[in-house]
Structure formats: structure tokens, C-alpha cells
Amino acid sequence: MTGLLLRARCLFASDRGALGLGPASAALIARLATLPSSIVASLAVTRLISDSYGAQGFAIYALIVTLPAMLPIADLGFGAAVTDALARRHIYGIDEYRSMIQSAVVVLACVGSLMAIVSIVLGVLGAWPVLLGVRSNEANVAASVAIAIFGIGLPSSLGYRVLLGLARNHVNVLIQGGSVLLTLASVSVLVVLSVPLPWIVSAPVVSQILAGALAWRIGRRSLAVEVPRVRGSRERRSLRPLLSMALPMSIVSACLALAFQSDRVVLSHVSSTTELASYSLGAQIFTPALSVVSVAGLSLWPRYAGQRRADGKSDTKLREYVCIVAVFALAGLCIGLLLVWFGPFVGDIASGGVIVIGRDLMVAFAVLILVQSIHFPGGMFLTDVSGLRAQAVMSAVMLLINLPLSVLLARSLGAVGPVLGSAIAMVVAVLVPTAVLVVRRVDRVGSIQRSVVAGL
């Protein structure tokens, strides 16, 4: 165990910054620092909406707020291409990654505008309640406005990707922590003013857009300091390098979004509003708990990308990979146990007893957080073109397993069903194949290295 922790410390402290911390350590510390305020703010929003609009109002709020995360065209995978280009800017060169960022902004602006138009049209036709499985005019107006605003601000989401590629994910975490507080402040004001629920639903979306814009501004300043702008380079660049990563990443994003974010929609169609409210409150506790692991996992992306050479081979060693997977698994297990122990109690306080969270639901979320924690290192390792293509196939298979399994389990187990369905589908279709693929690739690199040493 001591050896494992020492190796983990070396891994997390690699590529130290000004404060002597590696990107993963800095992101983890930033998340732990912002986690208490984020949890309190999130639960306070839950309490405000539950007290003012009841359990059904909270269910509608939670359902629609998560809609942007479900949209398969969220950033069309361009964010992944931007992150990879910046993490490997010593290989790509200045003009190449600047071209990728500019192209991504233009495309996302066009897609976001189209998204806003489609959302308004669906609202005018009254189609949102049918799609969401909630017979409510409030849901129709809320979804129309929220998705339209999200579409208009879509290009700002690239700000997070730029900072991630620059190994500054800790800045992302701090900005996102601030956006939660901004959401609480705006929701509080709107509730005091007795604003209708459909407009309150837009508050988190606006907060995220403002946070993304701030991340974008900080990222641009970081790039300007690191690499002075080169004038006179107006050569038109091909979209092929961008699309080679964007297309498989868009498939991965779409499948994961539909698999993990569709649980509320499944419950709204096949179960009761009570189960939907219980799941939504449980997910609000689960999400910040998972984020403790996910921020450290995302910080591995630029690390692994930077270890890939121009010929596509990686310098990552098998021992390092196994070590970091073990650390993530241990972290996921500990967080899951805390979730099971404290989750129902926190949920009762947050909702004022209006919404009940069963311990079985928290156990299901604990299993899911363990599975996702084990997968994070492998998912971040497979972020080159061939790796993303493999992940696209695995994610599609997982979606095909997850959706029918979630519907089946939701009918008999209620809120617990979709969570267990997601965990089972991820183990079968993603976790095991990813582990096999990564070990094979790392072993191949190790064999190459050993043959070179033997030749010397």
C-alpha cells in the first residue's frame, strides 16, 4: 500500500507548476476547496424550489436543467480536438492549434444558433411536454427558453477545453464552483420576486454560459502570454485534423449523454413523479461526489496526450497506469461509502422531508461512482484518434444495452433501476474493453522499449 501511494504521489506531482503541484493534484485540491460551498449552494437551490414549487416543481426543474447535458450535439466533439491540440502544441505548432480553435468557434456558433431556433419552434408547437413525458405548459416554456439560451452561449463552452489543454483544469474547477454560487444567488432573487418556474430554470444555464465565457477569456490570455500572436499567417487550414477527433468524440459524447442523462426522462415516462424527484435529489448529491474524482481524471488528459509522440506511440508505462487505476478505484470506493452513509440524511435536510431518498438508491449511485472512477484513467489514455474511435464503438454498445435495461429496471425498481442499468452497461461495454485495449497498447510500447535496450 505504501508503494502504491508513493507511486501515485509521483504521478500526480508530475509536470509541476508554479506552486509545486501537478495538474491532477491542483485540480483535486481546487475541487475539495470548492466542494463544500458547491454542495451547500446546490442543496439550498433544491430547498428553495421544493418549498416554493413543491416536489413536482423541483422534478420539472431538475429534468430541464439537465437537458443541455443530454444534447448529443453539445460541442460536436470539437472541444476534444481543441484540448488535444493544446496539450500537444509542441507538436502541432502555433498556426495549427489556433486554426482549430477558430474553426471550432465558428462551427459551434452556427450549431448553437440552429439549436436555439429548433428549441423555440418545438415550444411554439407544444412538443416539449411530449418529448419529456411531463404534461405541463410550464415544462414547455422552460425547455424552450433554457435550450435556446444554451444554444446562443454554446461557443463559450470551449473556454473549459482550452484551459484543460493548457493543464489548468484547477482554474476550470474554481470557475465552475463560482457558477454554482451565482446560480444560488440568481435563483434566490427570482424566488423572492415570485418569478414563474420556467424562468427560474434558465438561471443555471445563464450561470454556466457566464462561467464558460470567463474560462475562455482566461484561456486566451494564457495563450497570448505563452505564445505571442503571429501576424501575417492567413493560410486557410483544412478541417480534416479537427474532424478526425471531433467525429468520434461527438459519438462518445452523444452516447454517454443519452445513457447517463436520460434516466430522468426514462423515469418520467415509465415511473411516477415521486420516483423522478427522489432520483433527481439523489443525483444532486451524487454529482458533486463524482466530481472529486472526475476533476483529477480530466487532468490526466493533457498528461497522456503530452506523452504521445509524433508517431502516435506513448511513453506511458504499464506499472504507472495500473498504479493510478488503483488510486482512482480506492478514491471511488471511499466516496461511495460516504455517499451511502450520509446521502439519505443530506437529502432529507435539503428537501425539508418533502422528498425521500432510499439507502438503496445511494448504494446504486455508489456502485456507479466506483465503476466510473476505475474507468477514468483508461478513458483519458484513449484520447488519440484511434482511441476515440474505439471509445465511440464501446459507447454506442453501452447505450444500446443501457436504455432498454434502464427502462426494464425502472418499471420494477423505480429510481434505483436506471442507476443500476447504467452501471451494468458500463462494466460490460466500456470498462472491460477499455482495460484490455489500454493494457495491450501499453504492453506494446513496453516491448518496443525493451527491444531497444536489448539492442544497445
ABEGO torsion letter per residue (X at the ends): XAAAAAAAAAAAABGBBAAGBBAAAAAAAAAAAAAAAAAAAAAAAAAAAAAAAEAAAAAAAAAAAAAAAABAAAAGGAAAAAAAAAAAAAAAEAAAAAAAAAAAAAAAAAAAAAAAAAAAAAAAAGAAAAAAGBBBAAAAAAAAAAAAAAAAAAAAAAAAAAAAAAGAAAAAAAAAAAAAAAAAAAAAAAAAAGBBAAAAAAAAAAAAAAAAAAAAAAAAAAAAAABBBBBGBABBBBAAAAAAAAAAAAAAAAAAAAAAAAAAAAAAAABBAAAAAAAAAAAAAAAAAAAAAAAAAAAAAAAAAAABBAAGBBABBAAAAAAAAAAAAAAAAAAAAAAAAAAAAAAAAAAGGABBBBAAAAAAAAAAAAAAAAAAAAAAABABAAAAAAAAAAAAAAAAAAAAAAAAAAAAAEAAAAAAAAAAAAAAAAAAAAAAAAAAAAAAAAAAAAAAAAAX
